[in-house]
Amino acid sequence: MSDTYTRVLIGAFAAAVMTVVAMAGTMVAASQPVAFGQGLSQSSQGS
């Protein structure tokens, strides 16, 4: 019984970690092109 509970607990923890990693990766991937585009637009306007 405790073995099954431990497996469920580890599975839930792994799923939570994967979700956090996926969310962080999505935020980074979404923020990088925006910052890159802003940098290009600012440099082109300044020149």
ZIBEL-V125622 format. One record per residue. PSI is psi in degrees with one decimal (NA if undefined). D_CENTER is the distance of its C-alpha to the mean C-alpha in Angstrom with 2 decimals. Layout:
psi->PSI d_center->D_CENTER
psi->PSI d_center->D_CENTER
//
This chain:
psi->-47.5 d_center->34.62
psi->-31.9 d_center->32.68
psi->-42.8 d_center->31.32
psi->-42.1 d_center->29.95
psi->-40.7 d_center->28.48
psi->-40.8 d_center->26.81
psi->-41.9 d_center->25.35
psi->-41.5 d_center->24.02
psi->-45.3 d_center->22.59
psi->-40.4 d_center->20.89
psi->-42.9 d_center->19.60
psi->-39.9 d_center->18.19
psi->-42.6 d_center->16.60
psi->-40.8 d_center->15.07
psi->-39.8 d_center->13.78
psi->-41.9 d_center->12.28
psi->-44.1 d_center->10.60
psi->-38.9 d_center->9.29
psi->-44.0 d_center->8.11
psi->-43.1 d_center->6.36
psi->-42.1 d_center->4.82
psi->-41.5 d_center->4.24
psi->-43.8 d_center->3.33
psi->-42.7 d_center->1.69
psi->-40.0 d_center->2.51
psi->-41.4 d_center->4.23
psi->-43.6 d_center->5.09
psi->-44.9 d_center->6.10
psi->-32.5 d_center->7.72
psi->-30.5 d_center->9.26
psi->-30.8 d_center->10.54
psi->-52.1 d_center->12.01
psi->-33.3 d_center->14.51
psi->-47.6 d_center->15.54
psi->-38.9 d_center->16.42
psi->-42.9 d_center->18.03
psi->-39.4 d_center->20.01
psi->-40.0 d_center->21.15
psi->-39.7 d_center->22.33
psi->-43.7 d_center->24.26
psi->-39.1 d_center->25.85
psi->-41.6 d_center->26.88
psi->-37.1 d_center->28.38
psi->-35.2 d_center->30.21
psi->-37.8 d_center->31.62
psi->-31.8 d_center->32.80
psi->NA d_center->34.58
//
